[in-house]
Amino acid sequence: MKPIAIDVDDVIAELKHALYASLKKRYPNVEEPSQWSRFDIHVRYGIPIKEFLSIILEDNLLATIPMVRGALKAMHALKDSGRPLVLITSRGYAPPAITNAWLNAQGAPYDDLIIVPEGKTKAEAAITRYPEGFLYMIDDYPKNLDDMKSAGLVKNTVLIDQPWNQHRQDYRAGVSRFDSLESFVMSLQRENFKEHLKLPSLPLDMVC
């Protein structure tokens, strides 16, 4: 049974707003996340990458950020479908213990965690452990999805809507682009994909 692959930051972990607050203290010209039209925002604001990553670590963001609203229940629904959940995150710059502790503190269900080493793509990090690939790959960065497709690891890709991925109009709202993991899971249920995933129902008040 192929697993479902899920990104961490700004898919299940609410990083962008905490990151904005940390950057704003040091760089007054930094705009709100709604204006971040590119993924590599450190380039947009002329922040050296090492300094950018050190800010995240110095301010302990990865250990203190909240979960995205509805993400925990959505993860439980996917887990209850019987499909393994594999979290894949590009946090190779941070000690793995930080992410493990955060996930455990949140009560997040998952079967495996891949922390991508710096200099590698998510596809490169995943292919040796999951050569048969994934049923779905859910991410907010289109390049990660492109890489996974090119490597033959996934056919069904889901883009979580963020300001930095608006240029990818090939991802259609409600089809392959969703405003949250929760919305994607509820779409599966509405479309009666229960035979495909055996998803349990979620409360209607979870709709974003």
Secondary structure, DSSP 4 states (H G I P E B T S, - for coil): ---EEE--BTTTB--HHHHHHHHHHH-TTPPPGGG--SS-HHHHTT--HHHHHHHHHHTTHHHHPPBPTTHHHHHHHHHHTT--EEEEE--TTS-HHHHHHHHHHHT---SEEEEPPTT--HHHHHHTT-TT--SEEEES-HHHHHHHHHTTS-SEEEEEP-GGGTT-TTS-BTTTEESSHHHHHHHHHHTTTHHHH-PPP--GGG--
